[in-house]
Amino acid sequence: MKNIEMPALEELQEMAAVDIRTVDKSTLVELDDVEIHEELPQAERIADYIKQIKNPYCYKSHGVVVKISFAGKCSLEESLSRCISM
């Protein structure tokens, strides 16, 4: 798999600003369709996850629209690192 780039900070901020009440549900990715490629280095694994899910802040899980946010000092990258570095 080739090197995948992380979205720019501005792109991530736009993703985080999506309004769950007005988002086009047909554009959201089902979480079960995302595959974690454990053979990739951590940074590439995170970038690949974001590429697949399209918006890590707003997606579908079993058909239900999910909107997440992060409180405190933990960034999206740090949270994803912990989740997919297992």
N, C-alpha and C positions, 0 to 999 in steps of 0.2 A: 504494500500500500504506500502511495506516495505521501510526502510531507503535506499535512493539511494545516492551513493557517487559522488562527483564532479570529473571530470577528473583532472589528475595531470597537473601542470603548463606546463610541457614538451608536454603533449598531446594537450593542448590548443594552444601552440605555433605551433605545427605541423598542426593543423587544420587551423590556421590563415595563414600559409604559402602556402596553396593550391593555385595553379595557375588556375584561371578561364579559361584560354585558353587551358589548357591541361587536366583538370579534366574529369573523366569518368562521363558523365551526368547521366548514369543509376544508379550510386551509390548515387546520391543526393536525398534527401527527399523533397517532395512537402510540402510547409508550411501549406497548407490547411488540410493536414493529421495529423498535430500535434494538440493535445488536451491539453489545460491548465487545470490542476487539481487544482481548486481554494480551495479545502478543505485541501490541503497539506500546511504545514508551508512553509514560503518563501524559505528557503534554499533547502528544498526537491523539491519544485516546480521548482526552477531553475535547479537542477540536473536532474529532470524528463524531463524537456524541452530539455536539452542538450542530454539526452539519446534518446529521440524520434527524434530530428532533426539530430542527429549524428554529424553534423558540423554546429555550430551556425554562422560560418563565411561564409559558402558557402552552398547554398541550392537552391531549385527551388520555384518560386512563379508564379502560373498560367502557368507553363511550361517554364518560363524564368529563366535562371541561374542568381542567385544573389550572389555577393561577397561583404561583408561588412568589414569595419575596423573602428577602434576607434581612434579619435584624442584627444589630450589633456590628462588630468589626469583621465579620466573616464575609468574604467576597464569593461570587458565583464560582470562580475558579477554585478557591479553597474548598468550598462545599463539594463541588464535583470531584475534586482530587480525592477527598475522603471517601466519597461514594463508590468511585470506580477503580480505586487502587487496591481493592481487596484481592 
